[in-house]
Amino acid sequence: MYQPFNEQFAAATRQFADTAAQANRLALDNAEAIFGLQLSALEDRVNATFAFLGEAAEVRDFDSLKTLWPKGAQVARENLERGIATGQEVFGRTLKTQGAITELTKSQFEAAARGVQADVAKTVQAAAAAAPKAK
C-alpha cells in the first residue's frame, strides 16, 4: 500500500539531491572564479602601489616631491578604477551564476510537476475504471 508513495518520495529525494549538487557546483565554480579575479586585481594594485612607494622613498628634495604628487594621485585613481571594475565583474558573474541556478531549479520543479500531474491522471483513470458504473 505504501510502496508507490515510498518510491515517489525516494525519486523526489534523489532529484532534490542531484539539483542541490548541481547548484552547489555552480556556486563553487563562481566563487573560485571570483576569488581568482579579486586576487589578480589585488596583485596589480599592490604592485602599482609598491612601485610608487619605491619612487617616494627616493625623494630627496622639494622638486622631486612636486613631480611625485601627480604620480601618487594617478596610482590612487587607477587603484580605485581597478577596484570598481573588479566589483562590477564580480557582480556580473554572480548574476549569471544565480540565473543559471534559477533556471536549473525551475526546470527541476517543472519536471517534478509534470511527474505529479501524470501520476494524478493515472490515479484518476484507474479510479474511474474501477468505480461501478451508475445506471
Backbone as a chain_set.jsonl record, in Angstrom:
{"seq": "MYQPFNEQFAAATRQFADTAAQANRLALDNAEAIFGLQLSALEDRVNATFAFLGEAAEVRDFDSLKTLWPKGAQVARENLERGIATGQEVFGRTLKTQGAITELTKSQFEAAARGVQADVAKTVQAAAAAAPKAK", "coords": {"N": [[0.822, -1.194, 0.0], [1.949, 1.255, 0.744], [4.085, 1.34, -0.922], [4.118, 2.672, -3.558], [4.072, 5.349, -2.723], [6.437, 5.496, -1.232], [8.314, 5.018, -3.26], [7.907, 7.273, -4.907], [8.629, 9.274, -3.11], [11.321, 8.614, -2.658], [12.344, 8.983, -5.253], [11.862, 11.72, -5.604], [13.497, 12.727, -3.596], [16.036, 11.907, -4.487], [16.146, 13.409, -6.842], [16.065, 15.994, -5.788], [18.49, 15.995, -4.353], [20.328, 15.701, -6.456], [19.864, 18.074, -7.87], [20.563, 19.954, -5.915], [23.276, 19.352, -5.664], [24.204, 20.085, -8.212], [23.623, 22.825, -8.181], [25.269, 23.634, -6.075], [27.761, 23.064, -7.219], [27.806, 24.915, -9.321], [27.76, 27.302, -7.816], [30.158, 27.024, -6.386], [32.044, 26.984, -8.473], [31.669, 29.59, -9.375], [32.475, 31.037, -7.097], [35.158, 30.329, -7.02], [36.081, 31.474, -9.428], [35.588, 34.178, -8.918], [37.222, 34.604, -6.691], [39.755, 34.228, -7.85], [39.726, 36.347, -9.687], [39.551, 38.612, -7.993], [41.913, 38.276, -6.545], [43.831, 38.596, -8.536], [43.35, 41.265, -9.275], [43.99, 42.509, -6.851], [46.692, 41.889, -6.676], [47.7, 43.363, -8.867], [47.118, 45.984, -7.992], [48.629, 46.146, -5.634], [51.22, 45.849, -6.647], [51.442, 48.195, -8.215], [51.181, 50.128, -6.219], [53.402, 49.591, -4.548], [55.439, 50.109, -6.349], [55.125, 52.852, -6.649], [55.634, 53.634, -3.998], [58.297, 52.915, -3.856], [59.432, 54.8, -5.561], [58.776, 57.057, -4.07], [60.363, 56.736, -1.863], [62.806, 57.474, -2.769], [62.83, 60.21, -2.952], [64.384, 63.285, -2.473], [64.392, 66.023, -2.448], [62.402, 69.085, -2.645], [61.496, 69.597, -5.262], [61.462, 67.095, -6.467], [59.48, 65.979, -4.944], [57.291, 67.473, -5.794], [56.939, 66.484, -8.385], [56.295, 63.933, -7.793], [53.812, 63.95, -6.578], [51.584, 64.111, -8.564], [51.918, 61.567, -9.675], [51.305, 59.916, -7.518], [48.609, 60.579, -7.163], [47.633, 59.573, -9.564], [48.167, 56.813, -9.303], [46.496, 56.231, -7.144], [44.006, 56.835, -8.328], [43.956, 54.93, -10.418], [43.997, 52.589, -8.912], [41.522, 52.799, -7.616], [39.815, 52.735, -9.85], [40.386, 50.161, -10.848], [39.465, 48.652, -8.714], [36.721, 49.254, -8.771], [36.038, 48.29, -11.334], [36.606, 45.574, -11.005], [34.775, 44.932, -8.995], [32.381, 45.324, -10.433], [32.618, 43.321, -12.376], [32.628, 41.054, -10.761], [30.048, 41.246, -9.701], [28.545, 40.947, -12.061], [29.268, 38.303, -12.827], [28.257, 36.923, -10.642], [25.526, 37.425, -10.905], [25.029, 36.05, -13.323], [25.57, 33.438, -12.518], [23.639, 33.067, -10.534], [21.383, 33.257, -12.151], [21.721, 30.939, -13.699], [21.47, 28.98, -11.713], [18.856, 29.477, -10.933], [17.453, 28.819, -13.303], [18.073, 26.095, -13.422], [16.839, 25.138, -11.087], [14.208, 25.852, -11.662], [13.668, 24.234, -13.906], [13.819, 21.727, -12.694], [11.673, 21.842, -10.872], [9.569, 22.07, -12.688], [9.781, 19.608, -14.017], [9.239, 17.88, -11.887], [6.616, 18.668, -11.337], [5.33, 17.89, -13.722], [5.63, 15.125, -13.492], [4.103, 14.59, -11.19], [1.587, 15.427, -12.091], [1.165, 13.544, -14.106], [1.024, 11.207, -12.575], [-1.26, 11.761, -11.066], [-3.178, 11.865, -13.084], [-3.108, 9.179, -13.945], [-4.03, 7.916, -11.627], [-6.598, 8.979, -11.414], [-7.754, 7.942, -13.752], [-7.571, 5.214, -13.195], [-9.206, 5.074, -10.955], [-11.615, 5.834, -12.077], [-12.073, 3.747, -13.831], [-12.313, 1.605, -12.084], [-14.499, 2.242, -10.578], [-17.919, 1.468, -9.943], [-20.245, 1.352, -12.571], [-22.759, 3.701, -12.863], [-26.28, 3.424, -13.191]], "CA": [[0.0, 0.0, 0.0], [2.793, 2.435, 0.842], [5.208, 1.217, -1.849], [4.183, 3.763, -4.553], [4.422, 6.588, -2.04], [7.858, 5.422, -0.903], [9.074, 5.171, -4.498], [7.817, 8.682, -5.305], [9.417, 10.055, -2.164], [12.73, 8.335, -2.925], [12.693, 9.631, -6.522], [11.901, 13.167, -5.371], [14.674, 12.995, -2.775], [17.201, 11.804, -5.376], [16.121, 14.555, -7.748], [16.446, 17.163, -4.994], [19.921, 15.896, -4.057], [21.05, 15.98, -7.702], [19.727, 19.504, -8.149], [21.37, 20.673, -4.917], [24.69, 19.152, -6.01], [24.493, 20.913, -9.386], [23.613, 24.227, -7.755], [26.486, 23.848, -5.287], [28.888, 23.071, -8.143], [27.782, 26.221, -9.988], [28.148, 28.327, -6.842], [31.572, 26.855, -6.078], [32.787, 27.46, -9.647], [31.591, 31.054, -9.36], [33.322, 31.534, -6.004], [36.55, 30.151, -7.439], [36.387, 32.484, -10.449], [35.588, 35.488, -8.258], [38.43, 34.678, -5.866], [40.879, 34.446, -8.762], [39.612, 37.697, -10.229], [39.897, 39.578, -6.957], [43.318, 38.108, -6.219], [44.586, 39.208, -9.628], [43.216, 42.721, -9.147], [44.747, 42.915, -5.667], [48.108, 41.81, -7.029], [48.013, 44.522, -9.713], [47.092, 47.2, -7.182], [49.772, 46.129, -4.709], [52.435, 46.118, -7.431], [51.466, 49.614, -8.572], [51.4, 50.904, -5.002], [54.791, 49.436, -4.106], [56.296, 50.824, -7.299], [55.035, 54.259, -6.268], [56.333, 53.827, -2.725], [59.725, 52.86, -4.164], [59.807, 56.129, -6.072], [58.648, 58.027, -2.978], [61.499, 56.563, -0.947], [63.993, 58.1, -3.368], [62.665, 61.672, -2.981], [65.37, 63.948, -1.611], [64.188, 67.476, -2.413], [61.033, 69.546, -2.853], [61.137, 69.477, -6.683], [61.124, 65.683, -6.689], [58.189, 65.755, -4.288], [56.251, 68.06, -6.655], [56.695, 65.58, -9.517], [55.769, 62.677, -7.254], [52.411, 64.14, -6.195], [50.659, 63.655, -9.611], [52.036, 60.115, -9.815], [50.547, 59.332, -6.409], [47.187, 60.732, -7.465], [47.321, 58.659, -10.661], [48.142, 55.454, -8.746], [45.266, 56.12, -6.352], [42.877, 56.801, -9.26], [43.971, 53.636, -11.101], [43.592, 51.576, -7.937], [40.078, 52.922, -7.443], [39.179, 52.258, -11.073], [40.521, 48.704, -10.876], [38.555, 48.119, -7.699], [35.344, 49.375, -9.259], [35.881, 47.359, -12.459], [36.57, 44.219, -10.448], [33.475, 44.791, -8.333], [31.344, 45.176, -11.455], [32.747, 42.0, -12.99], [32.177, 40.089, -9.755], [28.597, 41.352, -9.656], [28.031, 40.345, -13.289], [29.443, 36.848, -12.749], [27.329, 36.407, -9.634], [24.188, 37.437, -11.506], [24.943, 34.955, -14.283], [25.507, 32.18, -11.771], [22.31, 32.982, -9.921], [20.452, 32.958, -13.233], [21.868, 29.524, -14.047], [20.892, 28.197, -10.613], [17.41, 29.66, -11.014], [16.963, 28.007, -14.419], [18.195, 24.697, -13.025], [15.782, 24.875, -10.117], [12.926, 25.95, -12.361], [13.48, 23.034, -14.727], [13.56, 20.598, -11.798], [10.299, 21.971, -10.379], [8.664, 21.763, -13.786], [9.822, 18.153, -14.231], [8.513, 17.257, -10.777], [5.19, 18.952, -11.518], [4.841, 17.018, -14.795], [5.543, 13.77, -12.943], [2.951, 14.53, -10.284], [0.378, 15.507, -12.907], [0.988, 12.255, -14.779], [0.568, 10.255, -11.561], [-2.644, 12.107, -10.734], [-4.011, 11.438, -14.206], [-3.209, 7.718, -13.886], [-4.871, 7.568, -10.487], [-7.988, 9.328, -11.76], [-8.221, 6.966, -14.734], [-7.74, 3.932, -12.519], [-10.38, 5.186, -10.083], [-12.808, 5.877, -12.941], [-12.278, 2.403, -14.385], [-12.681, 0.703, -11.007], [-15.778, 2.643, -9.987], [-19.071, 0.813, -10.591], [-20.965, 2.246, -13.482], [-24.096, 4.035, -12.352], [-27.317, 3.296, -14.206]], "C": [[0.869, 1.262, 0.0], [3.941, 2.424, -0.163], [5.234, 2.329, -2.897], [4.574, 5.105, -3.926], [5.913, 6.615, -1.72], [8.719, 5.613, -2.145], [9.065, 6.615, -4.984], [8.681, 9.55, -4.404], [10.907, 9.856, -2.413], [13.184, 9.011, -4.217], [12.797, 11.141, -6.348], [13.139, 13.549, -4.56], [15.95, 12.931, -3.614], [17.284, 13.014, -6.295], [16.545, 15.822, -7.006], [17.946, 17.155, -4.707], [20.755, 16.195, -5.3], [21.018, 17.47, -8.03], [20.578, 20.329, -7.183], [22.861, 20.536, -5.231], [25.077, 20.002, -7.217], [24.545, 22.392, -9.011], [24.868, 24.548, -6.94], [27.719, 23.897, -6.181], [28.961, 24.414, -8.874], [28.251, 27.327, -9.042], [29.64, 28.237, -6.506], [32.447, 27.304, -7.242], [32.801, 28.987, -9.695], [32.492, 31.63, -8.275], [34.798, 31.419, -6.372], [36.961, 31.208, -8.459], [36.48, 33.876, -9.826], [36.854, 35.652, -7.405], [39.657, 34.936, -6.735], [40.895, 35.848, -9.326], [40.033, 38.742, -9.209], [41.366, 39.482, -6.565], [44.208, 38.75, -7.285], [44.529, 40.73, -9.538], [44.017, 43.237, -7.951], [46.243, 42.906, -5.961], [48.528, 43.008, -7.886], [48.076, 45.808, -8.888], [48.268, 47.275, -6.223], [51.062, 46.43, -5.459], [52.546, 47.597, -7.793], [51.772, 50.478, -7.344], [52.849, 50.799, -4.525], [55.766, 50.097, -5.065], [56.293, 52.319, -6.97], [55.792, 54.523, -4.967], [57.848, 53.737, -2.911], [60.224, 54.184, -4.699], [59.773, 57.163, -4.952], [59.823, 57.921, -2.01], [62.755, 57.243, -1.479], [63.908, 59.624, -3.419], [63.619, 62.301, -1.972], [65.156, 65.456, -1.535], [62.732, 67.801, -2.767], [60.607, 69.4, -4.308], [60.751, 68.031, -7.026], [59.765, 65.359, -6.076], [57.05, 66.308, -5.133], [55.949, 67.152, -7.842], [56.089, 64.254, -9.049], [54.268, 62.776, -6.952], [51.442, 63.714, -7.296], [50.722, 62.134, -9.832], [51.247, 59.397, -8.718], [49.053, 59.414, -6.646], [46.761, 59.766, -8.574], [47.253, 57.214, -10.158], [46.866, 55.244, -7.942], [44.039, 56.017, -7.258], [42.789, 55.441, -9.961], [43.556, 52.506, -10.155], [42.079, 51.603, -7.714], [39.343, 52.392, -8.667], [39.239, 50.736, -11.183], [39.574, 48.056, -9.873], [37.113, 48.151, -8.156], [35.09, 48.393, -10.401], [35.797, 45.917, -11.967], [35.233, 43.96, -9.759], [32.343, 44.591, -9.326], [31.408, 43.799, -12.109], [32.297, 40.905, -12.028], [30.653, 40.08, -9.7], [27.97, 40.693, -10.883], [28.141, 38.833, -13.273], [28.46, 36.236, -11.756], [25.907, 36.39, -10.173], [24.008, 36.299, -12.503], [24.822, 33.612, -13.571], [24.143, 32.009, -11.118], [21.233, 32.686, -10.96], [20.512, 31.494, -13.633], [21.263, 28.627, -12.968], [19.372, 28.297, -10.641], [16.813, 28.819, -12.136], [17.013, 26.517, -14.088], [17.065, 24.31, -12.077], [14.412, 24.888, -10.779], [12.659, 24.702, -13.193], [13.185, 21.814, -13.86], [12.137, 20.652, -11.23], [9.293, 21.626, -11.472], [8.626, 20.27, -14.065], [9.07, 17.428, -13.126], [7.013, 17.474, -10.915], [4.598, 18.077, -12.624], [4.684, 15.581, -14.299], [4.338, 13.603, -12.036], [1.652, 14.576, -11.075], [0.104, 14.194, -13.623], [0.478, 11.204, -13.795], [-0.879, 10.51, -11.172], [-3.58, 11.645, -11.846], [-4.183, 9.922, -14.23], [-4.141, 7.274, -12.771], [-6.336, 7.848, -10.783], [-8.553, 8.319, -12.756], [-8.461, 5.607, -14.085], [-8.978, 3.951, -11.633], [-11.655, 5.175, -10.916], [-13.102, 4.491, -13.512], [-12.752, 1.437, -13.323], [-14.048, 1.025, -10.407], [-16.918, 1.92, -10.7], [-19.836, 1.822, -11.449], [-22.39, 2.445, -12.977], [-25.083, 3.946, -13.501], [-28.401, 4.271, -14.014]], "O": [[0.543, 2.234, -0.682], [4.693, 3.395, -0.249], [6.301, 2.901, -3.118], [5.309, 5.892, -4.523], [6.575, 7.634, -1.913], [9.742, 6.296, -2.091], [10.093, 7.13, -5.423], [9.378, 10.449, -4.874], [11.675, 10.818, -2.385], [14.288, 9.554, -4.275], [13.712, 11.77, -6.88], [13.755, 14.584, -4.815], [16.833, 13.778, -3.482], [18.36, 13.576, -6.502], [17.302, 16.632, -7.542], [18.601, 18.192, -4.805], [21.78, 16.87, -5.207], [22.031, 18.051, -8.421], [21.235, 21.288, -7.59], [23.62, 21.493, -5.082], [26.164, 20.579, -7.243], [25.42, 23.123, -9.476], [25.458, 25.616, -7.101], [28.63, 24.687, -5.932], [30.041, 24.984, -9.029], [29.046, 28.185, -9.427], [30.307, 29.262, -6.359], [33.481, 27.936, -7.028], [33.82, 29.597, -10.016], [33.199, 32.609, -8.513], [35.591, 32.31, -6.069], [38.051, 31.772, -8.372], [37.363, 34.659, -10.179], [37.475, 36.715, -7.403], [40.501, 35.766, -6.395], [41.952, 36.47, -9.433], [40.791, 39.658, -9.53], [41.998, 40.5, -6.283], [45.22, 39.374, -6.963], [45.546, 41.404, -9.707], [44.651, 44.288, -8.036], [46.971, 43.806, -5.544], [49.585, 43.597, -7.66], [48.981, 46.623, -9.066], [48.842, 48.345, -6.022], [51.906, 47.181, -4.968], [53.623, 48.184, -7.689], [52.533, 51.442, -7.43], [53.452, 51.802, -4.142], [56.81, 50.593, -4.641], [57.337, 52.97, -7.01], [56.507, 55.519, -4.849], [58.6, 54.407, -2.204], [61.308, 54.641, -4.337], [60.632, 58.042, -4.885], [60.226, 58.916, -1.408], [63.666, 57.552, -0.711], [64.844, 60.267, -3.895], [63.665, 61.921, -0.802], [65.693, 66.103, -0.636], [61.949, 66.925, -3.132], [59.44, 69.102, -4.565], [59.816, 67.796, -7.791], [58.999, 64.564, -6.62], [55.975, 65.712, -5.2], [54.795, 67.064, -8.262], [55.449, 63.546, -9.826], [53.545, 61.786, -7.061], [50.507, 62.979, -6.978], [49.711, 61.5, -10.135], [50.598, 58.384, -8.976], [48.313, 58.467, -6.376], [45.665, 59.207, -8.53], [46.358, 56.469, -10.558], [46.228, 54.197, -8.048], [43.139, 55.217, -7.002], [41.708, 54.866, -10.089], [42.848, 51.581, -10.554], [41.437, 50.555, -7.633], [38.351, 51.675, -8.531], [38.259, 50.098, -11.566], [38.959, 47.029, -10.161], [36.368, 47.191, -7.956], [34.049, 47.738, -10.437], [34.993, 45.133, -12.471], [34.636, 42.896, -9.923], [31.444, 43.783, -9.092], [30.375, 43.182, -12.367], [31.657, 39.938, -12.441], [30.04, 39.013, -9.656], [26.982, 39.968, -10.766], [27.199, 38.144, -13.665], [27.9, 35.167, -11.998], [25.161, 35.443, -9.925], [22.96, 35.654, -12.531], [24.048, 32.751, -13.99], [23.564, 30.923, -11.151], [20.284, 31.952, -10.685], [19.478, 30.872, -13.879], [20.616, 27.627, -13.28], [18.679, 27.308, -10.4], [15.78, 28.176, -11.946], [16.099, 25.768, -14.434], [16.419, 23.277, -12.252], [13.563, 24.043, -10.494], [11.547, 24.173, -13.185], [12.389, 20.958, -14.246], [11.474, 19.621, -11.12], [8.285, 20.969, -11.212], [7.557, 19.716, -14.323], [8.344, 16.47, -13.391], [6.226, 16.568, -10.642], [3.483, 17.575, -12.482], [3.718, 14.901, -14.646], [3.635, 12.595, -12.105], [0.713, 13.843, -10.765], [-1.047, 13.773, -13.739], [-0.394, 10.405, -14.133], [-1.642, 9.565, -10.969], [-4.65, 11.098, -11.577], [-5.277, 9.427, -14.503], [-4.946, 6.361, -12.952], [-7.211, 7.051, -10.444], [-9.699, 7.889, -12.623], [-9.442, 4.931, -14.393], [-9.714, 2.966, -11.564], [-12.658, 4.583, -10.517], [-14.265, 4.113, -13.655], [-13.525, 0.528, -13.626], [-14.677, 0.162, -9.794], [-16.891, 1.772, -11.921], [-20.03, 2.978, -11.074], [-23.116, 1.49, -12.704], [-24.783, 4.332, -14.63], [-29.356, 4.294, -14.79]]}, "num_chains": 1, "name": "protein.A"}
